[in-house]
Amino acid sequence: MRGGRGEEESDFEAFVDARGPRLLRMAWLLTGDAHLAEDLLQTVLARVWPKWRKVADDHPEAYVRKALVHTHASWWRRRWRGEVPHGELPDRAAALDAYEGVELEQSLAAAVRALPVRQRAVVVLRYFEDLSVEETAATLGCATGTVKSQASKALRTLRAVLPEQVGAGDDRG
């Protein structure tokens, strides 16, 4: 059991300092927007803080990751997902340059954001957070078979959308 409120606050701050950047990256991967990712992480941390004494004794990072996924899913259900306006499309593809990797990263991020919420959560946890099938299932509160099937469906979709970039990857299912 933890000590007084001051020690508890210090433990929470140390956790946020140590794990905050990784959790923010996960939030960004889920939302695809830096500002929304910050809001998501702050919302989750604000909800975790009152429960910190109980959470800190177990696995706080797993708890926060699960809270990120669930909070994002509830936000996603409420959000309007209509058309997003874009500027003029170029007549031809740009020549390969030093920014090709950035374009690939943005294309992959956009493709991941287009996945259904459950598949996106599985992809983020399995391939970006590098969790095992069992850890992903525990985080999402589902069976390992569900994680495997959702990962398979997501990878199939990503390969169809980004055949050259993603098609060469492994299935890690």
N, C-alpha and C positions, 0 to 999 in steps of 0.2 A: 504494500500500500504506500502511496506517495505521502509526502509531508504536507506542510501548509500551503496556502494559496500562493505565496511568493515563490516557493520552490516549483510548484505546479506551473506557474506562469513562466518561469525560467526554463523548465523542461519543454513547454510548448514552443517557446521562442527558439530554443535550440533545434527542435524538430523542424520548424518552419525554415530556419536558416539552412539546415543541412539538406532537407528534402524538397524545399520549395521550388528550386529551379526544375527539378525532374517532374514534380507534380504540375508545374505550370506548362511544361512541354507536353505532358499528357493531356492537359486541358485544351491546349492549342490544337493538338491532333484530333481531339474529339469535336471541337467547335470550328476549327479552321479560321478563326479570327482572334487576333492578339488581345483586343479589348474584351471580347466576350470570354476568352479564356481566363483573363485576369478576374473578371466578374464571377465566373464559375468557381475558380479556386477560392476567392475571397468568401463567397457564399458558403462553400463547403467548410472552410476553416472556421467561419463564424458559427456554423452549426456544431462543429466538433469541439470547439473551445469549452462550452459548458459541460461537456461529457468527458473532458480530457483525462480526468483522474481514472475513470473506468477504461477508456480507450488506450491510454498509455501503458497499462499493465499487460496488454495483449500484443497485438501487432498493429501499431498505429498507422503505418504506411498502407497496409492492406485495407484497413478500415477507410482511410481517406480516399484511396483509389476507388473502392466500391462506391463511396458516397459521390465521387466525381461522376462515375458512370451513371448512377441512378438519377442524380440531379440533372445531368445533361439530358438524359432520356426524357425526364419530365418537362424540361424546357423545350426540347425538340418537339414533343407532342403538341405543345401550345403554340409553337411558332408557325407563321404563315410561310409556306414553301412554294411560292409562285415563281414567276419568271424573274430573273435577275438581269437587268439591262447591261449590255456590254458595248464597248466602243466599236468602231469599224473594224472588220476583220481584214487582214492584209490579203492582197491578191495572190501572193505566193509565200511559201515558207521562207523564213529568214535563213541566211547562211549560218552554218555552225560557228559558234564563237565561244569565248571564255565563259559565257553565261549559260551554256547548254545544261550544265548540271543543275542550275537554279530552276530552269524551265522544267526539267524532268521532275525535280522535287515538287514544284508547284502543280504540275500535272498529276502527279501521284497523290498529293494532298487533296486536290479537287476530286479525284476519282474516289478516294477513301471517304470524303465528306458526302459523296453522292450515294454511298451504300446505306441500306436500312440501318437503323440505330443499333440493333443487336449485332449485326455483322460488323459494323464499324467498331463497336466496343471490343469484339473479339479480335479484330485485326490490330487495334491499338495495343491491347494488352499482350497479345501473343508476339507480334512482330516488332512493335516499337518499344514496348516495355520489357520484352523478352521474358515473359512469364511462361511457365510450363502449361500444358493443357490442364493439369490438375489445379494449379494456382489460378488460372483464368476461370475455371469452373467455380472454384470457391469464391472468387471475387464477384462473379456474376450471379452466384446462387443457382447454378444449373448443373446438369450432368456433363461429364466429360464428352459423351457422345454428341451432345448439343454443341459444345465448343468445336468439336471436330467438323461437324456438318456445317455449322455457320462459317467456319474458316474456309472450308472447301467451296461453299457457295460464293463467299466474298472473293476468294482468289480467282475463281472462274470468271466472275464479273470483271474484276480488275484486269485479267488477261485479255478479255474481250475488248475492253476500253483502251488499254495500253499494251497492245500485243508485243511490240518490240522491247519495251522497257521492262515489263513485268513477267513476260512469258518465260524468261530464262530462270526465274526464281525457283526455290524449293517449296515443297508443300508442307513440311514440318507438322503435318496433321497428326 
